[in-house]
Amino acid sequence: MYYFDNAATTAQKPEAVAKAVYRVLTSGTVGNPSRGAHGYALKAYGIVLQAKEAVKALFHCGEAYEAAFTHNSTTALNMVLKGLIRPGDGVLTTFWEHNAVLRPLYQLEKEGVRLAFVGADPVSGALQYEKMEALLTPQTKWVVCNHASNVTGNVLDLTRIKEFCRRHHLGLIVDVSQTAGAYDLDLSDGIVTAACFTGHKSLYGPGGTGGLVIRSDAAVRPWLTGGDGVHSFEHEQPAAVPGVFEAGTANVAGIAGLAAGIGEILKEGVSAAAAHQEELARIFVPAVKEIPGIRLYGDFSGPRVGVYSLNIGTAESAVVSDILWNDYAMATRPAYHCAPLIHKALGTDVQGTVRFSFSRYTTKDDVRAAVDALREVASRA
């Protein structure tokens, strides 16, 4: 079988991840972090603290940032977007966004937040950066953007976005779900207000893990409230970061597994992960482009992650994906990938697309097999 749905979640994980989770669950010595001063609680706290340091190392964060863990990037994005953006604020976002960004923003729009969208080129899906200035209003306070499209695999020109935000004194919130662990992200200049990540994609952590890094001076309203183990007599959740994001008991075993996944990436280097994807792209992209009847979506002139969307003629993406699974044992993702605006821009809002996405465990032979299967399916269309 071939697994080409890594943009949804990576099915193959480093052995170190499973071992880290197992150690926490079987040691009998790991308690609840920040819930007591005994050894069990302190050991749990140490695991979480070391994991936070690994996250900050991955993103090149300095003392200006704090890290917090959540169940996934969706939770982190809801916490950050609803915690930072106020009624009356203007938000500039993009056609690349996942519903994990769009739906919280649409909720905030009903509360008085003003949304404007940077469009995408109908052929390549590239963002129309040149139109950003015209979308600014006196109310614009925030830019919210996806670091890489989960449909085309194209990577945002974050340097350009940072400069835009610096020049106009805007806060910047970045969804790095597709790039964390797969493409280098440097927050050392302090311009990004917050970056939200998930653990189960290219960080190779367990499902149900993720989090955020955020500037420690950010003024955040709590989205989730409850016990923090310390300020028990206060009526409101403490507003300081990272505690404002940490109501309730942490998933210590999951966090340990996530830290192990990040540790493997830091040991090998994010550049090695990017180089592997580039190697696979050199096989996949030109070969697929040569197959009659296939359209491959995206801009292939710039940086990208290992995500590729395509269609075979007018065939429904779900039908093609089913054929690939039933006839070739290849797991792909059809339809809309929770990113409706980029599909509208590309004209695939009816057909959807068939998405192939590769991981560190995808081999050259896997990719060649995918090309051969697509060639056969296209010849029958």
Order of alpha helices (4+ residues) and beta strands (2+ residues): beta-alpha-alpha-beta-alpha-beta-alpha-beta-alpha-beta-alpha-beta-beta-beta-alpha-alpha-beta-beta-alpha-beta-alpha-beta-alpha
